[in-house]
Amino acid sequence: MVGLVGSICGAMTVNHIPNHFMRYVVPFLMLAVFLFNLFNRDLGLHPGTKRLQELTFFSIFGFVLGFYDAFFGPGTGNFWIIAIVFFLGYSFLNASGYAKVLNLKSNLFSLAVFLYYGKVDFVWGMMMAIGQIFGGYLGAYAVILRGSKLVRPFFTTIIFINVVVAFYAMIFHVA
């Protein structure tokens, strides 16, 4: 429920305030996630320590990441995964599954707001949805076969690529 509120607030905000300043924030957030993951080598390979109760965790991160996802978006799934692993003690395998559902939820909530404002490009949206379905199927199949031992290095690699792309876009002002 809190994710719904965060997503709607983020989507409404982005329709009234330019979000170009996020181009300067996201690279550093992604770099922090990458370094945190890199220096905590065992994090997420096996279930770990639970640092927050689920209600508290989902109330805080549901709103914050729901808002962020609707307002800007890039890296939301990665932020969900690292937060779930660190604060709830889940393995990367379990956290990845939860992150997909939570990311979908905030996307659907914010989509409703963007539809209301007439800001949806259906052609690009359908092409991206097809790519997501195909990639999601292949990724889920690989993860089910190999588990957290596959997810962690893949997660680290994807975060690194996101960091490089985000800093490149920030430095060279690429859209």
Chimera marker file (.cmm) of the C-alpha trace (Angstrom):
<marker_set name="trace">
<marker id="1" x="0.000" y="0.000" z="0.000" r="1" g="1" b="0" radius="0.5"/>
<marker id="2" x="2.832" y="2.388" z="0.838" r="1" g="1" b="0" radius="0.5"/>
<marker id="3" x="4.439" y="1.525" z="-2.523" r="1" g="1" b="0" radius="0.5"/>
<marker id="4" x="1.209" y="2.584" z="-4.222" r="1" g="1" b="0" radius="0.5"/>
<marker id="5" x="1.355" y="5.968" z="-2.496" r="1" g="1" b="0" radius="0.5"/>
<marker id="6" x="5.056" y="6.397" z="-3.333" r="1" g="1" b="0" radius="0.5"/>
<marker id="7" x="4.526" y="5.445" z="-6.986" r="1" g="1" b="0" radius="0.5"/>
<marker id="8" x="1.584" y="7.768" z="-7.444" r="1" g="1" b="0" radius="0.5"/>
<marker id="9" x="3.441" y="10.639" z="-5.727" r="1" g="1" b="0" radius="0.5"/>
<marker id="10" x="6.516" y="10.048" z="-7.913" r="1" g="1" b="0" radius="0.5"/>
<marker id="11" x="4.510" y="9.879" z="-11.127" r="1" g="1" b="0" radius="0.5"/>
<marker id="12" x="2.555" y="13.016" z="-10.271" r="1" g="1" b="0" radius="0.5"/>
<marker id="13" x="5.741" y="14.850" z="-9.286" r="1" g="1" b="0" radius="0.5"/>
<marker id="14" x="7.581" y="13.996" z="-12.508" r="1" g="1" b="0" radius="0.5"/>
<marker id="15" x="4.670" y="15.454" z="-14.477" r="1" g="1" b="0" radius="0.5"/>
<marker id="16" x="5.172" y="18.821" z="-12.753" r="1" g="1" b="0" radius="0.5"/>
<marker id="17" x="8.917" y="19.031" z="-12.007" r="1" g="1" b="0" radius="0.5"/>
<marker id="18" x="11.799" y="18.311" z="-14.405" r="1" g="1" b="0" radius="0.5"/>
<marker id="19" x="13.900" y="15.383" z="-13.163" r="1" g="1" b="0" radius="0.5"/>
<marker id="20" x="17.177" y="16.229" z="-14.935" r="1" g="1" b="0" radius="0.5"/>
<marker id="21" x="18.965" y="16.679" z="-11.599" r="1" g="1" b="0" radius="0.5"/>
<marker id="22" x="18.616" y="12.913" z="-11.032" r="1" g="1" b="0" radius="0.5"/>
<marker id="23" x="21.222" y="12.438" z="-13.762" r="1" g="1" b="0" radius="0.5"/>
<marker id="24" x="23.740" y="13.712" z="-11.188" r="1" g="1" b="0" radius="0.5"/>
<marker id="25" x="22.437" y="11.673" z="-8.242" r="1" g="1" b="0" radius="0.5"/>
<marker id="26" x="21.906" y="8.211" z="-9.757" r="1" g="1" b="0" radius="0.5"/>
<marker id="27" x="25.519" y="7.525" z="-10.808" r="1" g="1" b="0" radius="0.5"/>
<marker id="28" x="26.670" y="8.003" z="-7.217" r="1" g="1" b="0" radius="0.5"/>
<marker id="29" x="23.844" y="5.874" z="-5.809" r="1" g="1" b="0" radius="0.5"/>
<marker id="30" x="24.703" y="3.088" z="-8.248" r="1" g="1" b="0" radius="0.5"/>
<marker id="31" x="28.399" y="3.403" z="-7.432" r="1" g="1" b="0" radius="0.5"/>
<marker id="32" x="27.585" y="3.062" z="-3.719" r="1" g="1" b="0" radius="0.5"/>
<marker id="33" x="25.549" y="-0.113" z="-4.402" r="1" g="1" b="0" radius="0.5"/>
<marker id="34" x="28.372" y="-1.506" z="-6.550" r="1" g="1" b="0" radius="0.5"/>
<marker id="35" x="31.064" y="-0.821" z="-3.924" r="1" g="1" b="0" radius="0.5"/>
<marker id="36" x="28.885" y="-2.124" z="-1.103" r="1" g="1" b="0" radius="0.5"/>
<marker id="37" x="28.296" y="-5.333" z="-3.068" r="1" g="1" b="0" radius="0.5"/>
<marker id="38" x="31.947" y="-5.629" z="-4.065" r="1" g="1" b="0" radius="0.5"/>
<marker id="39" x="33.266" y="-5.329" z="-0.497" r="1" g="1" b="0" radius="0.5"/>
<marker id="40" x="30.658" y="-7.681" z="0.985" r="1" g="1" b="0" radius="0.5"/>
<marker id="41" x="31.549" y="-10.764" z="-1.031" r="1" g="1" b="0" radius="0.5"/>
<marker id="42" x="29.382" y="-13.234" z="0.893" r="1" g="1" b="0" radius="0.5"/>
<marker id="43" x="26.348" y="-10.967" z="0.994" r="1" g="1" b="0" radius="0.5"/>
<marker id="44" x="23.352" y="-12.659" z="-0.576" r="1" g="1" b="0" radius="0.5"/>
<marker id="45" x="24.950" y="-16.018" z="-1.317" r="1" g="1" b="0" radius="0.5"/>
<marker id="46" x="23.090" y="-17.528" z="1.641" r="1" g="1" b="0" radius="0.5"/>
<marker id="47" x="20.320" y="-16.201" z="3.869" r="1" g="1" b="0" radius="0.5"/>
<marker id="48" x="21.752" y="-13.600" z="6.245" r="1" g="1" b="0" radius="0.5"/>
<marker id="49" x="20.860" y="-11.430" z="9.209" r="1" g="1" b="0" radius="0.5"/>
<marker id="50" x="17.445" y="-9.782" z="9.321" r="1" g="1" b="0" radius="0.5"/>
<marker id="51" x="17.948" y="-6.104" z="10.252" r="1" g="1" b="0" radius="0.5"/>
<marker id="52" x="14.361" y="-4.817" z="9.870" r="1" g="1" b="0" radius="0.5"/>
<marker id="53" x="10.910" y="-6.306" z="10.276" r="1" g="1" b="0" radius="0.5"/>
<marker id="54" x="9.027" y="-6.749" z="7.001" r="1" g="1" b="0" radius="0.5"/>
<marker id="55" x="6.350" y="-4.168" z="7.823" r="1" g="1" b="0" radius="0.5"/>
<marker id="56" x="8.956" y="-1.511" z="8.619" r="1" g="1" b="0" radius="0.5"/>
<marker id="57" x="11.101" y="-2.431" z="5.613" r="1" g="1" b="0" radius="0.5"/>
<marker id="58" x="8.269" y="-2.421" z="3.073" r="1" g="1" b="0" radius="0.5"/>
<marker id="59" x="6.793" y="0.777" z="4.519" r="1" g="1" b="0" radius="0.5"/>
<marker id="60" x="10.070" y="2.671" z="4.154" r="1" g="1" b="0" radius="0.5"/>
<marker id="61" x="11.410" y="1.165" z="0.930" r="1" g="1" b="0" radius="0.5"/>
<marker id="62" x="7.980" y="0.751" z="-0.653" r="1" g="1" b="0" radius="0.5"/>
<marker id="63" x="7.421" y="4.487" z="-0.509" r="1" g="1" b="0" radius="0.5"/>
<marker id="64" x="10.994" y="5.582" z="-1.310" r="1" g="1" b="0" radius="0.5"/>
<marker id="65" x="11.643" y="3.145" z="-4.169" r="1" g="1" b="0" radius="0.5"/>
<marker id="66" x="8.078" y="3.430" z="-5.463" r="1" g="1" b="0" radius="0.5"/>
<marker id="67" x="8.534" y="7.207" z="-5.658" r="1" g="1" b="0" radius="0.5"/>
<marker id="68" x="12.001" y="6.872" z="-7.225" r="1" g="1" b="0" radius="0.5"/>
<marker id="69" x="10.824" y="4.303" z="-9.787" r="1" g="1" b="0" radius="0.5"/>
<marker id="70" x="7.915" y="6.452" z="-10.939" r="1" g="1" b="0" radius="0.5"/>
<marker id="71" x="9.921" y="9.686" z="-10.831" r="1" g="1" b="0" radius="0.5"/>
<marker id="72" x="13.117" y="8.493" z="-12.512" r="1" g="1" b="0" radius="0.5"/>
<marker id="73" x="13.417" y="4.702" z="-12.692" r="1" g="1" b="0" radius="0.5"/>
<marker id="74" x="16.918" y="3.493" z="-13.635" r="1" g="1" b="0" radius="0.5"/>
<marker id="75" x="18.347" y="0.969" z="-11.210" r="1" g="1" b="0" radius="0.5"/>
<marker id="76" x="15.179" y="0.466" z="-9.144" r="1" g="1" b="0" radius="0.5"/>
<marker id="77" x="15.394" y="-3.322" z="-9.355" r="1" g="1" b="0" radius="0.5"/>
<marker id="78" x="19.041" y="-3.204" z="-8.275" r="1" g="1" b="0" radius="0.5"/>
<marker id="79" x="18.178" y="-0.972" z="-5.321" r="1" g="1" b="0" radius="0.5"/>
<marker id="80" x="15.386" y="-3.370" z="-4.330" r="1" g="1" b="0" radius="0.5"/>
<marker id="81" x="17.693" y="-6.395" z="-4.508" r="1" g="1" b="0" radius="0.5"/>
<marker id="82" x="20.478" y="-4.924" z="-2.387" r="1" g="1" b="0" radius="0.5"/>
<marker id="83" x="17.992" y="-3.530" z="0.151" r="1" g="1" b="0" radius="0.5"/>
<marker id="84" x="16.177" y="-6.875" z="0.485" r="1" g="1" b="0" radius="0.5"/>
<marker id="85" x="19.445" y="-8.787" z="0.827" r="1" g="1" b="0" radius="0.5"/>
<marker id="86" x="20.903" y="-6.390" z="3.385" r="1" g="1" b="0" radius="0.5"/>
<marker id="87" x="17.860" y="-5.477" z="5.496" r="1" g="1" b="0" radius="0.5"/>
<marker id="88" x="15.797" y="-8.684" z="5.295" r="1" g="1" b="0" radius="0.5"/>
<marker id="89" x="18.675" y="-11.162" z="5.029" r="1" g="1" b="0" radius="0.5"/>
<marker id="90" x="17.413" y="-12.876" z="1.874" r="1" g="1" b="0" radius="0.5"/>
<marker id="91" x="19.695" y="-14.576" z="-0.632" r="1" g="1" b="0" radius="0.5"/>
<marker id="92" x="20.187" y="-12.911" z="-4.021" r="1" g="1" b="0" radius="0.5"/>
<marker id="93" x="17.999" y="-15.596" z="-5.570" r="1" g="1" b="0" radius="0.5"/>
<marker id="94" x="15.017" y="-14.842" z="-3.310" r="1" g="1" b="0" radius="0.5"/>
<marker id="95" x="15.623" y="-11.081" z="-3.352" r="1" g="1" b="0" radius="0.5"/>
<marker id="96" x="15.619" y="-11.095" z="-7.169" r="1" g="1" b="0" radius="0.5"/>
<marker id="97" x="12.194" y="-12.703" z="-7.243" r="1" g="1" b="0" radius="0.5"/>
<marker id="98" x="10.759" y="-10.209" z="-4.766" r="1" g="1" b="0" radius="0.5"/>
<marker id="99" x="12.398" y="-7.281" z="-6.584" r="1" g="1" b="0" radius="0.5"/>
<marker id="100" x="10.696" y="-8.247" z="-9.854" r="1" g="1" b="0" radius="0.5"/>
<marker id="101" x="7.247" y="-8.226" z="-8.248" r="1" g="1" b="0" radius="0.5"/>
<marker id="102" x="7.886" y="-4.969" z="-6.373" r="1" g="1" b="0" radius="0.5"/>
<marker id="103" x="9.270" y="-3.274" z="-9.468" r="1" g="1" b="0" radius="0.5"/>
<marker id="104" x="6.277" y="-4.437" z="-11.529" r="1" g="1" b="0" radius="0.5"/>
<marker id="105" x="3.920" y="-3.108" z="-8.865" r="1" g="1" b="0" radius="0.5"/>
<marker id="106" x="5.403" y="0.404" z="-8.894" r="1" g="1" b="0" radius="0.5"/>
<marker id="107" x="5.504" y="0.356" z="-12.701" r="1" g="1" b="0" radius="0.5"/>
<marker id="108" x="1.817" y="-0.506" z="-12.927" r="1" g="1" b="0" radius="0.5"/>
<marker id="109" x="0.795" y="2.112" z="-10.363" r="1" g="1" b="0" radius="0.5"/>
<marker id="110" x="2.797" y="4.837" z="-12.066" r="1" g="1" b="0" radius="0.5"/>
<marker id="111" x="1.595" y="3.699" z="-15.524" r="1" g="1" b="0" radius="0.5"/>
<marker id="112" x="-1.942" y="4.553" z="-14.466" r="1" g="1" b="0" radius="0.5"/>
<marker id="113" x="-0.857" y="8.101" z="-13.616" r="1" g="1" b="0" radius="0.5"/>
<marker id="114" x="1.134" y="8.466" z="-16.854" r="1" g="1" b="0" radius="0.5"/>
<marker id="115" x="-1.880" y="7.230" z="-18.838" r="1" g="1" b="0" radius="0.5"/>
<marker id="116" x="-3.999" y="9.868" z="-17.122" r="1" g="1" b="0" radius="0.5"/>
<marker id="117" x="-1.491" y="12.586" z="-18.150" r="1" g="1" b="0" radius="0.5"/>
<marker id="118" x="-1.247" y="11.167" z="-21.714" r="1" g="1" b="0" radius="0.5"/>
<marker id="119" x="2.495" y="10.486" z="-21.394" r="1" g="1" b="0" radius="0.5"/>
<marker id="120" x="2.623" y="6.881" z="-22.654" r="1" g="1" b="0" radius="0.5"/>
<marker id="121" x="4.244" y="5.927" z="-25.960" r="1" g="1" b="0" radius="0.5"/>
<marker id="122" x="2.538" y="2.623" z="-26.726" r="1" g="1" b="0" radius="0.5"/>
<marker id="123" x="4.867" y="1.576" z="-29.585" r="1" g="1" b="0" radius="0.5"/>
<marker id="124" x="8.034" y="1.928" z="-27.507" r="1" g="1" b="0" radius="0.5"/>
<marker id="125" x="6.244" y="0.468" z="-24.495" r="1" g="1" b="0" radius="0.5"/>
<marker id="126" x="5.252" y="-2.681" z="-26.374" r="1" g="1" b="0" radius="0.5"/>
<marker id="127" x="8.740" y="-3.163" z="-27.818" r="1" g="1" b="0" radius="0.5"/>
<marker id="128" x="10.236" y="-2.817" z="-24.349" r="1" g="1" b="0" radius="0.5"/>
<marker id="129" x="7.627" y="-5.184" z="-22.874" r="1" g="1" b="0" radius="0.5"/>
<marker id="130" x="8.498" y="-7.860" z="-25.442" r="1" g="1" b="0" radius="0.5"/>
<marker id="131" x="12.188" y="-7.479" z="-24.619" r="1" g="1" b="0" radius="0.5"/>
<marker id="132" x="11.429" y="-7.654" z="-20.887" r="1" g="1" b="0" radius="0.5"/>
<marker id="133" x="9.367" y="-10.821" z="-21.306" r="1" g="1" b="0" radius="0.5"/>
<marker id="134" x="12.032" y="-12.533" z="-23.401" r="1" g="1" b="0" radius="0.5"/>
<marker id="135" x="14.895" y="-11.445" z="-21.122" r="1" g="1" b="0" radius="0.5"/>
<marker id="136" x="12.904" y="-12.269" z="-17.999" r="1" g="1" b="0" radius="0.5"/>
<marker id="137" x="12.180" y="-15.767" z="-19.249" r="1" g="1" b="0" radius="0.5"/>
<marker id="138" x="15.827" y="-16.476" z="-20.076" r="1" g="1" b="0" radius="0.5"/>
<marker id="139" x="17.035" y="-14.924" z="-16.828" r="1" g="1" b="0" radius="0.5"/>
<marker id="140" x="14.550" y="-16.832" z="-14.665" r="1" g="1" b="0" radius="0.5"/>
<marker id="141" x="15.444" y="-20.094" z="-16.381" r="1" g="1" b="0" radius="0.5"/>
<marker id="142" x="19.168" y="-19.526" z="-15.788" r="1" g="1" b="0" radius="0.5"/>
<marker id="143" x="18.652" y="-18.523" z="-12.161" r="1" g="1" b="0" radius="0.5"/>
<marker id="144" x="16.487" y="-21.546" z="-11.395" r="1" g="1" b="0" radius="0.5"/>
<marker id="145" x="19.231" y="-23.800" z="-12.767" r="1" g="1" b="0" radius="0.5"/>
<marker id="146" x="22.184" y="-22.067" z="-11.058" r="1" g="1" b="0" radius="0.5"/>
<marker id="147" x="20.786" y="-20.169" z="-8.022" r="1" g="1" b="0" radius="0.5"/>
<marker id="148" x="22.501" y="-17.377" z="-6.070" r="1" g="1" b="0" radius="0.5"/>
<marker id="149" x="25.932" y="-18.383" z="-7.362" r="1" g="1" b="0" radius="0.5"/>
<marker id="150" x="24.827" y="-17.081" z="-10.763" r="1" g="1" b="0" radius="0.5"/>
<marker id="151" x="22.767" y="-14.132" z="-9.532" r="1" g="1" b="0" radius="0.5"/>
<marker id="152" x="25.482" y="-12.455" z="-7.451" r="1" g="1" b="0" radius="0.5"/>
<marker id="153" x="28.164" y="-12.145" z="-10.183" r="1" g="1" b="0" radius="0.5"/>
<marker id="154" x="25.521" y="-11.199" z="-12.742" r="1" g="1" b="0" radius="0.5"/>
<marker id="155" x="24.144" y="-8.570" z="-10.351" r="1" g="1" b="0" radius="0.5"/>
<marker id="156" x="27.651" y="-7.181" z="-9.758" r="1" g="1" b="0" radius="0.5"/>
<marker id="157" x="28.333" y="-7.034" z="-13.509" r="1" g="1" b="0" radius="0.5"/>
<marker id="158" x="25.011" y="-5.322" z="-14.269" r="1" g="1" b="0" radius="0.5"/>
<marker id="159" x="25.580" y="-2.778" z="-11.504" r="1" g="1" b="0" radius="0.5"/>
<marker id="160" x="29.068" y="-2.046" z="-12.877" r="1" g="1" b="0" radius="0.5"/>
<marker id="161" x="27.671" y="-1.528" z="-16.386" r="1" g="1" b="0" radius="0.5"/>
<marker id="162" x="24.959" y="0.743" z="-14.964" r="1" g="1" b="0" radius="0.5"/>
<marker id="163" x="27.594" y="2.780" z="-13.112" r="1" g="1" b="0" radius="0.5"/>
<marker id="164" x="29.696" y="3.229" z="-16.259" r="1" g="1" b="0" radius="0.5"/>
<marker id="165" x="26.671" y="4.169" z="-18.381" r="1" g="1" b="0" radius="0.5"/>
<marker id="166" x="25.291" y="6.551" z="-15.733" r="1" g="1" b="0" radius="0.5"/>
<marker id="167" x="28.606" y="8.368" z="-15.301" r="1" g="1" b="0" radius="0.5"/>
<marker id="168" x="29.085" y="8.512" z="-19.077" r="1" g="1" b="0" radius="0.5"/>
<marker id="169" x="25.622" y="10.036" z="-19.491" r="1" g="1" b="0" radius="0.5"/>
<marker id="170" x="26.274" y="12.494" z="-16.672" r="1" g="1" b="0" radius="0.5"/>
<marker id="171" x="29.674" y="13.617" z="-17.957" r="1" g="1" b="0" radius="0.5"/>
<marker id="172" x="28.796" y="13.800" z="-21.647" r="1" g="1" b="0" radius="0.5"/>
<marker id="173" x="25.192" y="14.959" z="-21.178" r="1" g="1" b="0" radius="0.5"/>
<marker id="174" x="23.743" y="12.015" z="-23.072" r="1" g="1" b="0" radius="0.5"/>
<marker id="175" x="19.966" y="11.631" z="-22.770" r="1" g="1" b="0" radius="0.5"/>
<link id1="1" id2="2" r="1" g="1" b="0" radius="0.2"/>
<link id1="2" id2="3" r="1" g="1" b="0" radius="0.2"/>
<link id1="3" id2="4" r="1" g="1" b="0" radius="0.2"/>
<link id1="4" id2="5" r="1" g="1" b="0" radius="0.2"/>
<link id1="5" id2="6" r="1" g="1" b="0" radius="0.2"/>
<link id1="6" id2="7" r="1" g="1" b="0" radius="0.2"/>
<link id1="7" id2="8" r="1" g="1" b="0" radius="0.2"/>
<link id1="8" id2="9" r="1" g="1" b="0" radius="0.2"/>
<link id1="9" id2="10" r="1" g="1" b="0" radius="0.2"/>
<link id1="10" id2="11" r="1" g="1" b="0" radius="0.2"/>
<link id1="11" id2="12" r="1" g="1" b="0" radius="0.2"/>
<link id1="12" id2="13" r="1" g="1" b="0" radius="0.2"/>
<link id1="13" id2="14" r="1" g="1" b="0" radius="0.2"/>
<link id1="14" id2="15" r="1" g="1" b="0" radius="0.2"/>
<link id1="15" id2="16" r="1" g="1" b="0" radius="0.2"/>
<link id1="16" id2="17" r="1" g="1" b="0" radius="0.2"/>
<link id1="17" id2="18" r="1" g="1" b="0" radius="0.2"/>
<link id1="18" id2="19" r="1" g="1" b="0" radius="0.2"/>
<link id1="19" id2="20" r="1" g="1" b="0" radius="0.2"/>
<link id1="20" id2="21" r="1" g="1" b="0" radius="0.2"/>
<link id1="21" id2="22" r="1" g="1" b="0" radius="0.2"/>
<link id1="22" id2="23" r="1" g="1" b="0" radius="0.2"/>
<link id1="23" id2="24" r="1" g="1" b="0" radius="0.2"/>
<link id1="24" id2="25" r="1" g="1" b="0" radius="0.2"/>
<link id1="25" id2="26" r="1" g="1" b="0" radius="0.2"/>
<link id1="26" id2="27" r="1" g="1" b="0" radius="0.2"/>
<link id1="27" id2="28" r="1" g="1" b="0" radius="0.2"/>
<link id1="28" id2="29" r="1" g="1" b="0" radius="0.2"/>
<link id1="29" id2="30" r="1" g="1" b="0" radius="0.2"/>
<link id1="30" id2="31" r="1" g="1" b="0" radius="0.2"/>
<link id1="31" id2="32" r="1" g="1" b="0" radius="0.2"/>
<link id1="32" id2="33" r="1" g="1" b="0" radius="0.2"/>
<link id1="33" id2="34" r="1" g="1" b="0" radius="0.2"/>
<link id1="34" id2="35" r="1" g="1" b="0" radius="0.2"/>
<link id1="35" id2="36" r="1" g="1" b="0" radius="0.2"/>
<link id1="36" id2="37" r="1" g="1" b="0" radius="0.2"/>
<link id1="37" id2="38" r="1" g="1" b="0" radius="0.2"/>
<link id1="38" id2="39" r="1" g="1" b="0" radius="0.2"/>
<link id1="39" id2="40" r="1" g="1" b="0" radius="0.2"/>
<link id1="40" id2="41" r="1" g="1" b="0" radius="0.2"/>
<link id1="41" id2="42" r="1" g="1" b="0" radius="0.2"/>
<link id1="42" id2="43" r="1" g="1" b="0" radius="0.2"/>
<link id1="43" id2="44" r="1" g="1" b="0" radius="0.2"/>
<link id1="44" id2="45" r="1" g="1" b="0" radius="0.2"/>
<link id1="45" id2="46" r="1" g="1" b="0" radius="0.2"/>
<link id1="46" id2="47" r="1" g="1" b="0" radius="0.2"/>
<link id1="47" id2="48" r="1" g="1" b="0" radius="0.2"/>
<link id1="48" id2="49" r="1" g="1" b="0" radius="0.2"/>
<link id1="49" id2="50" r="1" g="1" b="0" radius="0.2"/>
<link id1="50" id2="51" r="1" g="1" b="0" radius="0.2"/>
<link id1="51" id2="52" r="1" g="1" b="0" radius="0.2"/>
<link id1="52" id2="53" r="1" g="1" b="0" radius="0.2"/>
<link id1="53" id2="54" r="1" g="1" b="0" radius="0.2"/>
<link id1="54" id2="55" r="1" g="1" b="0" radius="0.2"/>
<link id1="55" id2="56" r="1" g="1" b="0" radius="0.2"/>
<link id1="56" id2="57" r="1" g="1" b="0" radius="0.2"/>
<link id1="57" id2="58" r="1" g="1" b="0" radius="0.2"/>
<link id1="58" id2="59" r="1" g="1" b="0" radius="0.2"/>
<link id1="59" id2="60" r="1" g="1" b="0" radius="0.2"/>
<link id1="60" id2="61" r="1" g="1" b="0" radius="0.2"/>
<link id1="61" id2="62" r="1" g="1" b="0" radius="0.2"/>
<link id1="62" id2="63" r="1" g="1" b="0" radius="0.2"/>
<link id1="63" id2="64" r="1" g="1" b="0" radius="0.2"/>
<link id1="64" id2="65" r="1" g="1" b="0" radius="0.2"/>
<link id1="65" id2="66" r="1" g="1" b="0" radius="0.2"/>
<link id1="66" id2="67" r="1" g="1" b="0" radius="0.2"/>
<link id1="67" id2="68" r="1" g="1" b="0" radius="0.2"/>
<link id1="68" id2="69" r="1" g="1" b="0" radius="0.2"/>
<link id1="69" id2="70" r="1" g="1" b="0" radius="0.2"/>
<link id1="70" id2="71" r="1" g="1" b="0" radius="0.2"/>
<link id1="71" id2="72" r="1" g="1" b="0" radius="0.2"/>
<link id1="72" id2="73" r="1" g="1" b="0" radius="0.2"/>
<link id1="73" id2="74" r="1" g="1" b="0" radius="0.2"/>
<link id1="74" id2="75" r="1" g="1" b="0" radius="0.2"/>
<link id1="75" id2="76" r="1" g="1" b="0" radius="0.2"/>
<link id1="76" id2="77" r="1" g="1" b="0" radius="0.2"/>
<link id1="77" id2="78" r="1" g="1" b="0" radius="0.2"/>
<link id1="78" id2="79" r="1" g="1" b="0" radius="0.2"/>
<link id1="79" id2="80" r="1" g="1" b="0" radius="0.2"/>
<link id1="80" id2="81" r="1" g="1" b="0" radius="0.2"/>
<link id1="81" id2="82" r="1" g="1" b="0" radius="0.2"/>
<link id1="82" id2="83" r="1" g="1" b="0" radius="0.2"/>
<link id1="83" id2="84" r="1" g="1" b="0" radius="0.2"/>
<link id1="84" id2="85" r="1" g="1" b="0" radius="0.2"/>
<link id1="85" id2="86" r="1" g="1" b="0" radius="0.2"/>
<link id1="86" id2="87" r="1" g="1" b="0" radius="0.2"/>
<link id1="87" id2="88" r="1" g="1" b="0" radius="0.2"/>
<link id1="88" id2="89" r="1" g="1" b="0" radius="0.2"/>
<link id1="89" id2="90" r="1" g="1" b="0" radius="0.2"/>
<link id1="90" id2="91" r="1" g="1" b="0" radius="0.2"/>
<link id1="91" id2="92" r="1" g="1" b="0" radius="0.2"/>
<link id1="92" id2="93" r="1" g="1" b="0" radius="0.2"/>
<link id1="93" id2="94" r="1" g="1" b="0" radius="0.2"/>
<link id1="94" id2="95" r="1" g="1" b="0" radius="0.2"/>
<link id1="95" id2="96" r="1" g="1" b="0" radius="0.2"/>
<link id1="96" id2="97" r="1" g="1" b="0" radius="0.2"/>
<link id1="97" id2="98" r="1" g="1" b="0" radius="0.2"/>
<link id1="98" id2="99" r="1" g="1" b="0" radius="0.2"/>
<link id1="99" id2="100" r="1" g="1" b="0" radius="0.2"/>
<link id1="100" id2="101" r="1" g="1" b="0" radius="0.2"/>
<link id1="101" id2="102" r="1" g="1" b="0" radius="0.2"/>
<link id1="102" id2="103" r="1" g="1" b="0" radius="0.2"/>
<link id1="103" id2="104" r="1" g="1" b="0" radius="0.2"/>
<link id1="104" id2="105" r="1" g="1" b="0" radius="0.2"/>
<link id1="105" id2="106" r="1" g="1" b="0" radius="0.2"/>
<link id1="106" id2="107" r="1" g="1" b="0" radius="0.2"/>
<link id1="107" id2="108" r="1" g="1" b="0" radius="0.2"/>
<link id1="108" id2="109" r="1" g="1" b="0" radius="0.2"/>
<link id1="109" id2="110" r="1" g="1" b="0" radius="0.2"/>
<link id1="110" id2="111" r="1" g="1" b="0" radius="0.2"/>
<link id1="111" id2="112" r="1" g="1" b="0" radius="0.2"/>
<link id1="112" id2="113" r="1" g="1" b="0" radius="0.2"/>
<link id1="113" id2="114" r="1" g="1" b="0" radius="0.2"/>
<link id1="114" id2="115" r="1" g="1" b="0" radius="0.2"/>
<link id1="115" id2="116" r="1" g="1" b="0" radius="0.2"/>
<link id1="116" id2="117" r="1" g="1" b="0" radius="0.2"/>
<link id1="117" id2="118" r="1" g="1" b="0" radius="0.2"/>
<link id1="118" id2="119" r="1" g="1" b="0" radius="0.2"/>
<link id1="119" id2="120" r="1" g="1" b="0" radius="0.2"/>
<link id1="120" id2="121" r="1" g="1" b="0" radius="0.2"/>
<link id1="121" id2="122" r="1" g="1" b="0" radius="0.2"/>
<link id1="122" id2="123" r="1" g="1" b="0" radius="0.2"/>
<link id1="123" id2="124" r="1" g="1" b="0" radius="0.2"/>
<link id1="124" id2="125" r="1" g="1" b="0" radius="0.2"/>
<link id1="125" id2="126" r="1" g="1" b="0" radius="0.2"/>
<link id1="126" id2="127" r="1" g="1" b="0" radius="0.2"/>
<link id1="127" id2="128" r="1" g="1" b="0" radius="0.2"/>
<link id1="128" id2="129" r="1" g="1" b="0" radius="0.2"/>
<link id1="129" id2="130" r="1" g="1" b="0" radius="0.2"/>
<link id1="130" id2="131" r="1" g="1" b="0" radius="0.2"/>
<link id1="131" id2="132" r="1" g="1" b="0" radius="0.2"/>
<link id1="132" id2="133" r="1" g="1" b="0" radius="0.2"/>
<link id1="133" id2="134" r="1" g="1" b="0" radius="0.2"/>
<link id1="134" id2="135" r="1" g="1" b="0" radius="0.2"/>
<link id1="135" id2="136" r="1" g="1" b="0" radius="0.2"/>
<link id1="136" id2="137" r="1" g="1" b="0" radius="0.2"/>
<link id1="137" id2="138" r="1" g="1" b="0" radius="0.2"/>
<link id1="138" id2="139" r="1" g="1" b="0" radius="0.2"/>
<link id1="139" id2="140" r="1" g="1" b="0" radius="0.2"/>
<link id1="140" id2="141" r="1" g="1" b="0" radius="0.2"/>
<link id1="141" id2="142" r="1" g="1" b="0" radius="0.2"/>
<link id1="142" id2="143" r="1" g="1" b="0" radius="0.2"/>
<link id1="143" id2="144" r="1" g="1" b="0" radius="0.2"/>
<link id1="144" id2="145" r="1" g="1" b="0" radius="0.2"/>
<link id1="145" id2="146" r="1" g="1" b="0" radius="0.2"/>
<link id1="146" id2="147" r="1" g="1" b="0" radius="0.2"/>
<link id1="147" id2="148" r="1" g="1" b="0" radius="0.2"/>
<link id1="148" id2="149" r="1" g="1" b="0" radius="0.2"/>
<link id1="149" id2="150" r="1" g="1" b="0" radius="0.2"/>
<link id1="150" id2="151" r="1" g="1" b="0" radius="0.2"/>
<link id1="151" id2="152" r="1" g="1" b="0" radius="0.2"/>
<link id1="152" id2="153" r="1" g="1" b="0" radius="0.2"/>
<link id1="153" id2="154" r="1" g="1" b="0" radius="0.2"/>
<link id1="154" id2="155" r="1" g="1" b="0" radius="0.2"/>
<link id1="155" id2="156" r="1" g="1" b="0" radius="0.2"/>
<link id1="156" id2="157" r="1" g="1" b="0" radius="0.2"/>
<link id1="157" id2="158" r="1" g="1" b="0" radius="0.2"/>
<link id1="158" id2="159" r="1" g="1" b="0" radius="0.2"/>
<link id1="159" id2="160" r="1" g="1" b="0" radius="0.2"/>
<link id1="160" id2="161" r="1" g="1" b="0" radius="0.2"/>
<link id1="161" id2="162" r="1" g="1" b="0" radius="0.2"/>
<link id1="162" id2="163" r="1" g="1" b="0" radius="0.2"/>
<link id1="163" id2="164" r="1" g="1" b="0" radius="0.2"/>
<link id1="164" id2="165" r="1" g="1" b="0" radius="0.2"/>
<link id1="165" id2="166" r="1" g="1" b="0" radius="0.2"/>
<link id1="166" id2="167" r="1" g="1" b="0" radius="0.2"/>
<link id1="167" id2="168" r="1" g="1" b="0" radius="0.2"/>
<link id1="168" id2="169" r="1" g="1" b="0" radius="0.2"/>
<link id1="169" id2="170" r="1" g="1" b="0" radius="0.2"/>
<link id1="170" id2="171" r="1" g="1" b="0" radius="0.2"/>
<link id1="171" id2="172" r="1" g="1" b="0" radius="0.2"/>
<link id1="172" id2="173" r="1" g="1" b="0" radius="0.2"/>
<link id1="173" id2="174" r="1" g="1" b="0" radius="0.2"/>
<link id1="174" id2="175" r="1" g="1" b="0" radius="0.2"/>
</marker_set>
